[in-house]
Each structure stands twice: as structure tokens, then as C-alpha cells.
Amino acid sequence: MRPAPEGALFDVRHLSVYRYAVPVSSCVMSLRLQPRQDRDQRVERCVIEAEPTGSMAAGRDGFGNPWHLLAVRSTHQKLELLSRSRVGTTARSEPSRGAGQVGWDDYRTLAPDPEHWDFIGDSAFARPSPALASFADRNGLSRPVAEPLADLAGLSAAIHREFEFAPGSTTASSPIEDMLESGRGVCQDYAHLMIALARGWGVPSRYVSGYLYIADDAGTPIRQTAMHAWVECLLPDGSWVGFDPANDCLVGGGHIRVAVGRDYGDAAPTAGVYQGGWESELTVEVDVIPAVT
């Protein structure tokens, strides 16, 4: 596949379709589909539409993510959620050599900062377990050995090397033990595993959901069936560095950030409740293409 460009303008189309076994009378959905505006990316526009239509409120959650609440009060058996965004990314320079060469003892200066507390402790999908400890011991990942940036890059590489990327092998609610047992997973599992191990080293680490530009060798964008996920780790100099263990790379200009949190539970693109049915099926289409201006 052709590598992602280092900084570009992208059009993103994200279609989620919920199909219910029987008609439901209403639903309430929490949506994190609007990309974040930050120093590395600018959001020129974002439109979120629902069919059937409903009332929608916008705001930000506790992690600063754009957040929408949708309420549909009409009977329906299918719900379509369409998000269309235009996002510009900048070329993300690699961390400075000096940032990575500070020692592990420097993390002690970060520990008291309440801003980092959410990203240092256990969370629902990133917590210690005997299976995690066994994996770390077998692969020499129980403790860091060099300096933070190199060790974290090595952690990402080890996870990429030891597991098979297999769409459909886990679900949104799968614990990391499922991946550790089967040796297979998806980007969400790779991210949760790296977060759990990095936090075990004392590194504040957060989950990132977003989009990734992917093209074939001819340069044709590839349609995807899910959002992407990666990890951001805090270096002792106060800078957040993105690692993509599913692709064994640093986060670059082809990564588009949508939401951050302790784990998937804080950054899920869609979640909600409905009344009147008992089973639902979700299908997703994601297109990330260079914008034509």
C-alpha cells in the first residue's frame, strides 16, 4: 500500500447503519464523529445527518472531544448516521532527540499533575491481568530498558510483531485477554494492549480514535469498514507522541484525530440505547480521500 501523505487536505465520509430485528419506537445516540481541532489539524467543516431525523445537541465531553447527542422519537427499523468532514493535517515532525533522551526518572515530575491522572491508572479496557503480565515477561516488556522514546517505539513494534491483524476477530467490548489468547485482533486491541503496558511503566497514555488515509499501490483510496485507533504517550518533556502499533509507525499526516480518552469506552464513535427491540446489526463505511479544491 502507498504510505499516507505527510500533511494534506482530506474529505472524510463515515456512514454507520443500524438495522434492528423489529421496529423500535425511539433511540438516543451519543456521537463522537466530528474531528478535533488542534495544532496538527484544522477542521474546515463537519456535517452530521441522521435518517430518520431527530433532535441533535452539540457540545464537548470531559476530554474536550466534540460530542453530539441525537434523539430519534419516531418508529424506525433502520438508522443511518452520515458524517462528512473536510480536515487538513500538517506534517508531524518526529519527536526531538532531546525529548526522547530524558530518563525514566523524569516521569516522577509528571505524576502529581491532575491533568494526567485519567491516563495513568487502570481503565475498563486497559488494566493489568495475569495474561498481560505473562505476555510482558515473555517479550521482555515488563520494564523499560533504555530511554522513553526508544522503549515506547520498541513496545509498539513488539505488539505489531507478535499479533495478527484480523478484522472481525474481536468486538468493541472484547478485553485484551481475548487478543492475548488468540494472537489476533484489530487496531482497538493493539491500542489497548500498548496503553496497558505503557501505563504499567508509569507513562500517561491515552486512546485515540480517528481516521487513517489508506491507498493502494496505484494511489486509489481504499474504503474501510471501521474507524482507526492508536495511542498517544506523554514524554517527560510534556509532549504527546502518537504511536500506531497496528501499523508499527509513528502517527503522521495521514492520521486524523477524532476523540481521545482512557480507552475505547471514552472515544466510541457511536453508542446509545433504543426502545422496542432486542437485536441490532451495525455496518460501517469509511472513505478518506484527498480533497479536490
N, C-alpha and C positions, 0 to 999 in steps of 0.2 A: 504494500500500500504506500501511496505517496505521503510523506510527512506533512504535518499541518504547517501552514504559513506562520511566520513569526510576526504577528500583528496584521490584522485585516479587518474588513467590514463584512459582517455576516448577516444573512437573513435566516431566522430560525422559525420553523413551523413545528409545533408539537400538538398532536391530536391524540386525546385519550377518549376511548369509547367504553362506557359501562353498559353491559347488557344484563338485564335482570330476568330470572326464570319466570316470574309473573309480574304484572304491572305493580309498581309501587306508587303510593299516594303522595309522597314528598321525600325530599332529601336535603341534607345540609352538608356542604363540602368545604373543607379547608384547602386552599390552593397556594402553592409556592411555585409559580410558573414564570414570574417576572424576573429577569436577570438583575443582579445587583449593580448599582452604580458605584464604582470605586476608582482608585487611581490608575488601575490597569485596564479598565474597560468603561466605555460610555454606552448608555442605553439611549438610542435615538427615538425609539418608540416601542411600545408593547401594547397589544390589544388582546384581551381575553374575552371569548364569547362562549355562551352555553346554549345548547339546544336540547330540550326546551329552555326557554329563557326563565330567568328568575331575578331576584334582587341580589345585588352584589355590593359588598362594602370592602374598602381597601384600607390598609394600614401597614404597620411593621410589627414583627414579633419581637420577643426579648433578645434575639441575636441580631437585630437590625435587618432581617430579611423582609423584602416586600411580601405582603401577605394579603390574600383575598378570601372573603367568606361568602359563599354562594348558597342561597336558599331557593329551592325549587318547590313550589307548593301545588303543582299540577300533576295529575296522574301520568306516568310515563313508564315505558319498558326499556327505553334506551336513553342514555345521557351522553351527549357529545360535548367535550371541552376542547376548544381550539385556542391555542396561544400562538400569536405571531409577533416576533420581535426583530428589530434591527439593532445589532450590537457591534460596536467597534472595539477591538482589542489592541493593546500595544505590545510590542516585542518585550518579553520579560527577560531581563538580563539575569545571568546566573549569579547566585549569591557571591558576594565579595570573598576573596580568600581570607581576609581578616575575620569576617563574620564566622567562618567555619572553624577557625583555628583557636578560638577561645576554648577553655577547658570545661569539662563537665562540672567542676565545682562552681562555675559561674551560674548554674541554674539555681543555686541557693538564693541568689538575689531576686529571682523571679517568683519564688514560691509564695511570699507573703502577699502578692498583688491579687486582690479580689477579682480583677478582670480575667484572671486565668483559672480561677477555681473550677469553673464548669468544664474545663478542658484537661484537667489533670487527674480527676477522680474516676472511679468506675461509672459506667453508664449501661443502659439496658442491653445494648448490642456489643459493647466493648468492655469486658470485665475479665478478671483472672479466672482460671479454671485449671484443673489437673491436666487436661488435654493441651491447653495453651502452654503450660509450663514444660510439658514433655516435648512439644514441638520446639520451643526455645532452646531447651537443653541439647536436643539432637542436632540443631543447626548452629550452635554457638551464639545464640541470640539472647541469652539470659541476662547479659550485662554488656554495656558498650566497652570498646577496647581502644579506640583511637581518639578522635575529636568529633564533636556533634554532627557536623555536616556530612562527613565521610561515613560515620556509623549509620546515620539515617538513610543515606543513599544505599548503603550496603543492606540495610534492613529491607528496603523496597525491592532491591534486586533479588534478595533471598526469597521473598514471598512470591515474586514473579516466577522464579525458577522452580519452586517446589510445588506449584499448583497448576492445574489445567483450567484454562478459561472455558467454561461450558455453559452457555445460555440455557436457562431452564433447569439447571441442576439444583438451585435453591430458590426460595421465595423471599418476599420482602420481610417476613417475620422469622427467617432462619437465624439461629445463633451461629457464632463462628465455629462451634463444635461440629456442626454438620460439614463444613468445609474441611476442617482438620481431619475428620474421619474418612471422608470420601476422596479427598485430594482434588476436589473440583469445586468451582464456584464462579461467581460473577463479580463485577467491579465493586459492588457494595460489600461483598465478603472480603475481598482483598483490602479494602479501606478499613473495615472494622478490625481485621487482624492486625494491620500495621498500627492503628490507633491504640489498641490494647497493649501491644508490645512496647510502643514508644512511651506511653504513659507509665508503663512499668519501669522504664528508665528514668522517669521524672520529667519527661518532656511534655509540656502542654500541647495537645494535638486535637485537631477538630476535623469533622467530617464535612466534605464539600459535595453538594450535588450540582450538576450543571450539564453542559453540552460539550461535545468534542467533535471538531471537524475531522471527518474521515473521507478520504478519496481513494479510488483505485489507481493502478499504475498509469492509467490514461488521464487521470485528473478529474474523473467523474465522481461527484459526491455520492456516498453510499447511504441509503436510507437505513435508519436504525430503529430498533423496536423497544428502546428504553433510554432513559437519561444515563449520563455517566456519573461516576463518583470517584473522588480521590481524597487525598489527605493534605492538610497543612499543619506543619510543625513549627513551633516557636523556637528560634535560636536565642542564645543568651544575649545577643545584641538587641533583641526586641523585634527582629524582623520575622515575618511568617514566610515559610518556604513551602511551596506545593510539590508533593510527590505523587506520582501516578503509578502505584505498584502493579496495576493490571497491565500497563504498557511498559513498565520499567523505565520511566523517564521523569525528568523534572517537568512541572507544569509549564506550558508555553503559550504562545499566542493563539493556538487553536482550541484552548480550553476556555469555556465561557461559564463564569460562576453565576449560580442562581441562588443557592442558600447554603448557610453554614450552620453547624450545630454540634452537639456532643456525639451524635451518631445519626443513623437514618431516621430515627423517630422524630428528630427535630427538623429535618430537612425534606421530608417526604413531599413529592410534587403534588399529590392528591391524597386526601383521606377524608372520611366522612361517615355519616350514618344515613340510613333510609328506613322508611316505614312501609310495611305491607308485603315484603318479600323475604326470602331466606337465602337465596343464592345469587351471586353476580359473577360476571366474567369481564375482565379488563383487557383491552388490546390497545397498543400504543404505536404511533408512528412519529418518528423524529427526523426532520430534514434540516441539515445545516449546510448552507450553500453560500459561496461568495456573493455579496450583494452587487447588483448592477446599478450604477448610479449615473 
